[in-house]
Amino acid sequence: MPHELAPLPYPKEALEPFLDAATMEIHHGRHHKVYVDNLNKAITGHEALEKMALEHLIGDVSALPEAIRGPVRNHGGGHWNHTFFWRSMGANAGGAPTGKLADEINAVFGSFDAFKEKFEQAGLTRFGSGWAWLYRNAEGTLAIGSTANQDNPLMGKAIAGIQGKPILGCDVWEHAYYLKYQNKRADYLKAWWNVVNWTEVSKNA
Ligand code: MN3
């Protein structure tokens, strides 16, 4: 199979109490796995697509034949987004970024607190399922936005509504928080900052 589900980069309990072990187990082992399985199903037999790196597959989604475009957008997006999401978190994480990313956040958003508020708003105002993003736009500037379903900024403006290089993404699908936070997406978003691994996130900037 061209794509595989990698293990979580930490034990499923590692993000307690902010993200509970049961949510992590189901989210990774079932939800993420289904995206990988369905992506493989969609591209199997399409030799050129089987050989393409996931990031390129996602970036070229608008150019794909119509029958494959939908599954790659949903399941390829789901696979990329979740892989990115797991890597952006960690145990004993949280706090604030340092160095160049911190300087850029302060310059663009005013302060780290103002950045967090704007990012939380992006997550809160995404109706239904989707993602909140910090990304670098085409002009090279940091920007905050959200996408529906499993879209992401790599897919381009015509598909995702925003375009650029993702730096940080937060899953605001109910499956990401419902067991612990039920309908309280705002509480989940506030707690989530405690598990953001800024050392890893800075590498995306
Ligand atoms: Mn998810």
Residues whose N, C-alpha, C, O or C-beta is under 5 A from the ligand:
A	BS01	MN3	D171 W173
